[in-house]
Amino acid sequence: MLHWIIYDITSNKLRSKVANKCKNYGMIRVQKSAFLGELTQNKAEMLSLEIHEVLGKSKDAVFIFPSCKECFADKIIEGYLDEEFVKKKDFLIIGDEHGKKVLDSN
């Protein structure tokens, strides 16, 4: 299942560690503080535990949201999107009748 990981971390050191954890699980950075990727429920729970260990007692937040592929197909992306990068990552970019970019996973 697709998962979004979005975080608000003040410490550069902790932020870097969380980003590296996400990358190690094959997540793709889609914004400075957001990752997207395929994770099984077990992998999502494992990543969550690893992130929990990294954050320790900090007051920072990391959100892990599952998103079914059918629901994800309805997402609208506004603004800049590196379409070539995303195409290489097994996603399809389509446009709706209003010219908005919609990101749909294969």
Stockholm file with secondary structure:
# STOCKHOLM 1.0

chainA/1-106         MLHWIIYDITSNKLRSKVANKCKNYGMIRVQKSAFLGELTQNKAEMLSLEIHEVLGKSKDAVFIFPSCKECFADKIIEGYLDEEFVKKKDFLIIGDEHGKKVLDSN
#=GR chainA/1-106 SS CEEEEEEECCCHHHHHHHHHHHHHTTCEEEETTEEEEECCHHHHHHHHHHHHHHHTTCSCEEEEEEECHHHHTTCEECSCCCHHHHHHTTEEEEECTTCCEEEEEC
#=GC SS_cons         CEEEEEEECCCHHHHHHHHHHHHHTTCEEEETTEEEEECCHHHHHHHHHHHHHHHTTCSCEEEEEEECHHHHTTCEECSCCCHHHHHHTTEEEEECTTCCEEEEEC
//
